[in-house]
C-alpha cells in the first residue's frame, strides 16, 4: 500500500515533509444552530483543503443537541466536482430517540456521494430532546480538483426548535496519496 508522503532512502528529513504526513484536524469553537430548515448548509468550521489527484480518509465526530426529537439531523459533504466520495456513519436511527429514552444505534452505509449532498446522498440520524447525542462518520475522498471537503448538515424534518452541532465536534482529514 502506498502511503503519503512516500519516503526514499537517503532523503533528508525536513519539518515540511514531516508536517505533510499529519492530518488536518478542525474543531468547532462554538455551537452552530439551524431551525426550520432541511436545506443542507456548509458547517461554519468543519472544512479542510484538498488537492486534486490526491486520496484522503476522513473522520467526523459530531456532538448534537436539540430541544426537539422530531427534527433529527441529516449530514452530507461538499467536495470538488468530479471527485469520488464514499462515507458511512454510526448513530441513532432517525425517529428512534424520544425524550428520556435511548434508541437503536445503526451503521448507515453510503456510496458514490454527490457534491453538496445532491440527490439522496446524505445520512440521517436521530437526536433526543432530553440529552445530547453523538454521531461518527467515516469516509474516503478521491479528489479530482483542488478545493475543500466540507461537512454539510440540516434538520432532517423541519422544526422551529433549533438543532445544534455543538462546540467540540471535530473533523480529521488525512491525505493518503
C-alpha positions as CSV (number, residue, x, y, z in Angstrom):
1,X,0.0,0.0,0.0
2,X,1.3,3.4,-0.9
3,X,1.4,5.9,1.9
4,X,1.8,9.6,1.9
5,X,4.4,11.1,1.9
6,X,6.5,8.5,0.1
7,X,10.0,8.4,1.7
8,X,13.0,7.5,-0.3
9,X,16.3,6.0,1.1
10,X,18.8,8.8,1.8
11,X,16.2,11.5,1.7
12,X,16.5,14.4,4.1
13,X,14.1,14.7,7.0
14,X,12.6,18.2,7.0
15,X,9.8,19.8,9.0
16,X,7.8,20.3,5.8
17,X,7.9,16.6,4.9
18,X,7.0,15.6,8.4
19,X,4.1,18.0,8.5
20,X,2.8,16.8,5.1
21,X,2.0,13.4,6.6
22,X,0.0,14.8,9.5
23,X,-3.8,15.0,9.4
24,X,-5.7,18.3,9.1
25,X,-7.8,18.5,12.2
26,X,-10.5,21.1,12.9
27,X,-12.8,21.5,15.8
28,X,-15.9,23.7,16.4
29,X,-15.2,26.5,18.9
30,X,-18.9,27.3,19.4
31,X,-22.3,25.8,18.9
32,X,-24.0,26.2,15.5
33,X,-27.8,26.2,15.3
34,X,-30.3,25.6,12.5
35,X,-34.1,25.8,12.9
36,X,-37.0,25.1,10.5
37,X,-34.8,24.0,7.6
38,X,-34.0,20.8,5.8
39,X,-31.7,22.5,3.3
40,X,-28.1,21.3,3.7
41,X,-25.7,24.1,4.6
42,X,-21.9,24.2,4.9
43,X,-20.7,23.9,8.5
44,X,-19.1,27.2,9.7
45,X,-15.9,25.4,10.9
46,X,-15.6,21.7,9.8
47,X,-13.8,22.1,6.5
48,X,-10.4,21.0,5.1
49,X,-8.5,21.8,1.9
50,X,-7.9,19.0,-0.5
51,X,-5.6,18.8,-3.6
52,X,-6.7,17.4,-7.0
53,X,-5.2,14.0,-7.8
54,X,-4.9,13.1,-4.1
55,X,-6.7,10.5,-2.0
56,X,-8.0,11.1,1.6
57,X,-9.7,9.4,4.5
58,X,-11.7,11.4,6.9
59,X,-13.5,11.1,10.3
60,X,-16.1,13.5,11.7
61,X,-17.3,13.2,15.3
62,X,-20.4,15.3,15.9
63,X,-22.0,16.2,19.2
64,X,-25.6,17.2,18.6
65,X,-28.1,19.0,20.8
66,X,-31.7,19.7,20.2
67,X,-34.8,20.7,22.1
68,X,-36.9,18.5,19.8
69,X,-36.6,14.8,18.9
70,X,-38.8,15.4,15.9
71,X,-36.2,17.3,13.9
72,X,-33.3,14.7,13.8
73,X,-30.3,15.7,11.6
74,X,-29.1,15.0,8.1
75,X,-25.4,15.1,7.2
76,X,-23.5,15.2,3.9
77,X,-20.3,16.5,2.5
78,X,-19.4,19.0,-0.2
79,X,-16.2,18.4,-2.2
80,X,-14.7,19.3,-5.6
81,X,-16.8,18.4,-8.7
82,X,-15.7,15.1,-10.4
83,X,-14.4,13.7,-7.1
84,X,-15.4,10.3,-5.7
85,X,-16.6,10.3,-2.1
86,X,-17.8,7.3,-0.1
87,X,-19.0,7.7,3.6
88,X,-21.0,5.9,6.2
89,X,-21.8,6.7,9.8
90,X,-22.8,5.3,13.2
91,X,-25.6,6.9,15.3
92,X,-29.2,6.7,16.4
93,X,-31.7,5.7,13.8
94,X,-34.0,8.7,12.8
95,X,-37.1,8.8,14.9
96,X,-35.7,6.2,17.4
97,X,-34.9,8.6,20.2
98,X,-37.6,10.1,22.3
99,X,-37.4,12.2,25.5
100,X,-35.5,10.4,28.2
101,X,-35.0,7.1,26.3
102,X,-32.2,5.6,24.2
103,X,-32.8,4.4,20.7
104,X,-31.4,2.0,18.2
105,X,-27.8,2.7,17.1
106,X,-27.2,1.8,13.5
107,X,-24.5,1.9,10.9
108,X,-25.6,3.7,7.8
109,X,-23.5,3.0,4.6
110,X,-23.4,5.5,1.8
111,X,-21.8,5.1,-1.6
112,X,-21.0,7.4,-4.5
113,X,-22.0,10.7,-2.8
114,X,-22.7,13.7,-4.9
115,X,-21.0,17.1,-4.1
116,X,-23.2,19.1,-1.7
117,X,-25.4,16.2,-0.7
118,X,-27.2,16.2,-4.0
119,X,-29.9,13.6,-4.6
120,X,-30.2,11.2,-1.7
121,X,-26.5,11.3,-0.7
122,X,-27.0,12.3,2.9
123,X,-27.2,10.3,6.1
124,X,-30.0,11.0,8.7
125,X,-29.6,10.4,12.4
126,X,-31.9,10.6,15.4
127,X,-31.5,13.1,18.1
128,X,-33.1,13.5,21.6
129,X,-34.9,16.3,23.3
130,X,-33.6,15.1,26.7
131,X,-29.9,14.7,26.1
132,X,-27.1,15.5,23.6
133,X,-26.3,12.7,21.1
134,X,-23.2,11.7,19.2
135,X,-22.6,10.7,15.6
136,X,-19.4,9.3,14.0
137,X,-18.9,9.5,10.2
138,X,-16.0,8.0,8.3
139,X,-15.2,8.1,4.6
140,X,-12.8,8.4,1.7
141,X,-12.4,11.0,-1.0
142,X,-10.5,10.8,-4.3
143,X,-10.2,14.5,-5.1
144,X,-10.4,15.4,-8.8
145,X,-9.5,19.0,-8.3
146,X,-8.2,21.4,-5.7
147,X,-10.9,22.6,-3.2
148,X,-12.4,21.8,0.2
149,X,-14.0,18.9,1.9
150,X,-16.8,20.5,4.0
151,X,-19.3,18.9,6.3
152,X,-22.9,20.0,5.5
153,X,-25.9,19.5,7.7
154,X,-29.5,20.4,8.3
155,X,-32.6,19.2,10.2
156,X,-34.0,16.0,8.8
157,X,-37.5,17.3,9.4
158,X,-38.3,21.0,9.8
159,X,-38.9,22.1,13.4
160,X,-38.9,25.6,14.9
161,X,-36.7,24.3,17.8
162,X,-33.0,24.7,17.0
163,X,-30.9,21.6,16.2
164,X,-27.3,22.4,17.1
165,X,-23.9,20.9,16.2
166,X,-22.1,21.5,19.5
167,X,-18.7,23.0,20.3
168,X,-16.0,20.3,20.4
169,X,-17.3,18.5,17.3
170,X,-14.4,17.7,15.0
171,X,-13.2,16.5,11.6
172,X,-9.9,14.9,10.8
173,X,-8.8,14.6,7.2
174,X,-5.7,12.6,6.3
175,X,-4.0,12.6,2.9
176,X,-3.2,9.0,1.7
177,X,-1.6,9.7,-1.7
